[in-house]
Amino acid sequence: MNLDFDPETMRRMGELALQAVVDHLAQLPDAPRSNLDHAEEIVRALREGPPENGTEFEQLLRFIMHEVIPVSINTPHPSYLAYIPGGGLYPSALADFIASATNRFAGAWFAAPAASRLEANVLEWFAQWMDYPSSARGILTSGGSLANFSAIVAARKHHLGDDLCQGTIYMSNQTHHSLIKAAMLAGIPEKNIRLLPVGDRFKAIPETFEQAIEQDRKNGLRPFMLIGNAGTTNTGAIDPLEALADIARKHQLWFHVDGAYGGFFRLTDEGRQKLCGIEQSDSVVLDPHKGLFVPYGTGSLVVKEGERLRRAHMLEAEYLQDHDVPEGEVNPADYSPELSRFYRGLRVWLPLKLYGVRAFRAALQEKLDLARELYQKFKQEPGFEVLNEPELTVTAFRYRPPHGDIDAFNRQLLQAINRSKKLFLASTLLNGQFVIRTCVLSFRTHRPEIEAAFEVIRYYAHKLASQM
Ligand SMILES: Cc1ncc(COP(=O)(O)O)c(C=O)c1O
């Protein structure tokens, strides 16, 4: 059985797939924002055993595009304002196709040195944008969660060595749960993970960090890592990074910044000011599948003293001997838990080269402006309460009905908005209260989508209130 195809068949298959994708993207603006009706039944019908015999490509393609992809939240839709929108730039999809079809080995420098260099270039650009020195090294990961994990592993190795039991780590209670999970996976005892209360605008309070560190030291623990947020998931809050950096320095702790959502806003003048202090961190996580709009599956970690990242991940093996890496080049596997890995670099490199950084800067500034416009609309509309003035692009709001339970009303409001399929939003809890969030981050979201989104929210809020 020959698993390969002749060039003509490959071309035909590629054309069919391309046509299907382009048609799908062309009708995106008119597609429902979510389509999860009867999802359980549909999913049940999809269960099947391993297919002993093959099926025609065209039939499978139709099945994927018509029966699988549509059963979903439409995350690349211009009106997708839920969670942290993930983009999906088309050139990245082409880069993925090239990377998969050519299937170069991206784990080791020697196997594809030129490809490794493009990925290293991308990481060096990230380091420059954070004002890190040339000692910085990084890694592209599957997402922010694994990037945060490698950051904790690097900090743990540097400060604790093998003795983890007393290691203690500090972050605000608004920090993304991936960092708590990462600390647990990295072997830090759960009882040593300090989630500290936030103050004004849901930001970390530096004094509480200092008090907790001093108290833990007195109790014989070993504080080793302090984490700041460059844009929390709940509200987009930026912690006082400079003050946290001072505390980390004073107490000789590793200062990590989770910029998975917010870090790339540093490309804009406004973001540069707001994220002041990020350059003082020891490591930073940036998610290209958020702030650079590439498809899901790309996070990154950059460590200022890159050698510390290497020391935490480097291991030799007999079957990988005889391959020196020239000075200044990077062997990805030495900085990452992965060996065989997808060539993620291309899906970031290609759009950055194709559009130029200025296009991303402008798009990110547009998102900041749109979030402010949306906030103003909520402020001016009677009945709405906004819990945060957006520092980046998240706005958390709720509607105050004339009477009755506010949480229950807003739960109903969210359901009504999402059922309309004109918009898709998500909720969170702030100070124990149910709130609805909007996050403007899709490269496809522009002013008309924001205006339409506000109208949908307003319409259902007033409609529900009038039925009370
Ligand atoms: C602030 C922040 N950190 C980390 C993560 C985790 O990133 P990922 O989902 O890419 O693993 C997220 C995800 O939304 C996030 O918003």
PDBQT file of the ligand as one rigid body, heavy atoms in Angstrom, charges set to zero:
ROOT
HETATM    1  C1  LIG A 501      -3.223  35.909  31.545  1.00  0.00    +0.000 C 
HETATM    2  C2  LIG A 501      -3.177  34.507  31.019  1.00  0.00    +0.000 A 
HETATM    3  N1  LIG A 501      -2.153  33.715  31.349  1.00  0.00    +0.000 NA
HETATM    4  C3  LIG A 501      -2.052  32.452  30.892  1.00  0.00    +0.000 A 
HETATM    5  C4  LIG A 501      -3.029  31.917  30.100  1.00  0.00    +0.000 A 
HETATM    6  C5  LIG A 501      -2.910  30.497  29.640  1.00  0.00    +0.000 C 
HETATM    7  O1  LIG A 501      -2.609  30.489  28.285  1.00  0.00    +0.000 OA
HETATM    8  P1  LIG A 501      -2.971  29.282  27.308  1.00  0.00    +0.000 P 
HETATM    9  O2  LIG A 501      -4.454  29.191  27.263  1.00  0.00    +0.000 OA
HETATM   10  O3  LIG A 501      -2.352  29.711  26.031  1.00  0.00    +0.000 OA
HETATM   11  O4  LIG A 501      -2.359  28.037  27.846  1.00  0.00    +0.000 OA
HETATM   12  C6  LIG A 501      -4.124  32.705  29.724  1.00  0.00    +0.000 A 
HETATM   13  C7  LIG A 501      -5.189  32.167  28.865  1.00  0.00    +0.000 C 
HETATM   14  O5  LIG A 501      -6.157  32.805  28.553  1.00  0.00    +0.000 OA
HETATM   15  C8  LIG A 501      -4.203  34.030  30.207  1.00  0.00    +0.000 A 
HETATM   16  O6  LIG A 501      -5.223  34.836  29.883  1.00  0.00    +0.000 OA
ENDROOT
TORSDOF 0
